[in-house]
Amino acid sequence: MKFIEAEAKMVELAKGKYCAIEIGKHMYSHGAMRTECSLYIDGHGHVTGPTWEDAARKLSYMVEGEPIEVFPELEELVIGGGVIKEDS
């Protein structure tokens, strides 16, 4: 999914509400990099993911009320500041 496709999906889900899209690239001194794609809709909050597909899927679940399966034991590993090296 490209930026423009993620933006279109977010606008569709927002149904006229304020929304925002951002991308961040974090580069660490030890050479690791992390990409963060962020989507926000007023009244629903924001979601992030390493790809636009992941962020759009999470936003769709949040807005449309679909359940998201959560594994608390993995949450700290994935969300709690873990650094993921991108493949070269």
Backbone torsions as a table, in degrees:
resi	resn	phi	psi	omega
1	MET	NA	136.6	178.7
2	LYS	-96.4	165.1	-179.9
3	PHE	-50.5	-49.2	-176.8
4	ILE	-63.0	-33.1	178.1
5	GLU	-72.2	-40.7	177.5
6	ALA	-64.6	-40.2	178.1
7	GLU	-62.0	-44.1	179.8
8	ALA	-62.8	-41.0	178.7
9	LYS	-64.9	-42.2	179.7
10	MET	-63.3	-46.3	179.9
11	VAL	-61.5	-40.7	177.7
12	GLU	-60.7	-45.9	-179.7
13	LEU	-70.0	-30.4	-177.2
14	ALA	-69.7	-27.3	178.3
15	LYS	49.5	47.8	176.0
16	GLY	91.9	-10.1	178.4
17	LYS	-75.8	160.1	174.9
18	TYR	-59.4	137.2	177.2
19	CYS	-146.1	160.8	-178.1
20	ALA	-146.8	150.3	178.3
21	ILE	-133.7	136.3	-179.1
22	GLU	-144.8	154.9	171.6
23	ILE	-133.0	139.9	178.2
24	GLY	-129.1	142.3	175.1
25	LYS	-122.1	116.5	-177.8
26	HIS	-101.5	122.2	-179.6
27	MET	-117.0	119.3	-175.4
28	TYR	-96.1	155.3	-176.3
29	SER	-62.2	-25.1	-179.8
30	HIS	-88.7	9.0	173.8
31	GLY	99.3	-11.8	179.6
32	ALA	-74.8	151.3	176.6
33	MET	-131.8	150.7	177.1
34	ARG	-140.6	130.9	176.1
35	THR	-102.0	136.7	179.3
36	GLU	-129.3	116.2	176.8
37	CYS	-100.1	128.5	-174.0
38	SER	-126.2	133.2	176.4
39	LEU	-126.2	139.9	-177.9
40	TYR	-137.1	137.3	171.6
41	ILE	-131.1	127.8	178.7
42	ASP	-55.0	131.6	179.7
43	GLY	91.1	-14.1	179.2
44	HIS	-118.4	-22.7	-179.1
45	GLY	94.5	-165.1	-177.6
46	HIS	-123.1	157.2	176.3
47	VAL	-131.1	153.9	176.6
48	THR	-133.0	160.6	175.9
49	GLY	-164.7	164.8	179.7
50	PRO	-73.4	-15.4	178.0
51	THR	-136.1	161.2	175.8
52	TRP	-63.8	-36.8	179.0
53	GLU	-59.0	-45.7	-179.1
54	ASP	-64.0	-47.3	179.9
55	ALA	-63.4	-42.7	-179.9
56	ALA	-65.3	-38.3	177.9
57	ARG	-63.4	-45.4	179.3
58	LYS	-63.0	-41.8	179.9
59	LEU	-65.3	-42.1	178.0
60	SER	-59.9	-44.4	177.1
61	TYR	-61.6	-41.6	-179.0
62	MET	-64.2	-46.1	-175.5
63	VAL	-75.7	-41.0	-175.1
64	GLU	-90.0	-1.0	175.1
65	GLY	78.0	14.9	177.1
66	GLU	-72.5	141.1	179.5
67	PRO	-71.4	144.7	174.3
68	ILE	-112.4	125.7	178.5
69	GLU	-74.4	127.5	-176.8
70	VAL	-116.7	136.6	176.1
71	PHE	-118.2	93.7	-174.6
72	PRO	-53.6	-35.2	-178.3
73	GLU	-67.2	-22.0	178.2
74	LEU	-94.3	-17.9	-175.0
75	GLU	-57.5	-45.1	-179.8
76	GLU	-65.7	-38.4	179.8
77	LEU	-65.6	-44.2	-174.9
78	VAL	-86.0	-41.6	-172.6
79	ILE	-100.6	-31.3	-170.6
80	GLY	-79.6	47.5	172.6
81	GLY	89.3	10.6	176.8
82	GLY	-65.1	144.9	-180.0
83	VAL	-107.6	129.2	-179.4
84	ILE	-111.6	124.3	176.9
85	LYS	-82.1	133.6	176.1
86	GLU	-78.7	143.3	176.2
87	ASP	-68.8	140.3	178.9
88	SER	-83.4	NA	NA
